[in-house]
Amino acid sequence: MKETRTPKERYESWLKAVEFCWSKQWRNLGGWIFVSPSGTAHDLSAADLNQLDRIEKENRFAVETKN
């Protein structure tokens, strides 16, 4: 699917995601990679952020990070 949003729109979308995730105790590692409250890392670029509890519990969109 071709991206139709402008760079500004993409940035604003990401910023809203960071703010929302922060309010749920998720922390941004960079880009769309976030760390859950339990410490697991997830790529949330294609995720429904209203499902953060399920994503964490079921380890969806999990990624490995370098320590």
Secondary structure, DSSP 8 states (H G I E B T S, - for coil): ----S-HHHHHHHHHHHHHHHHHTT-EEEETTEEE-TTS-EEE-TTS-GGGHHHHHHTTTTB-----
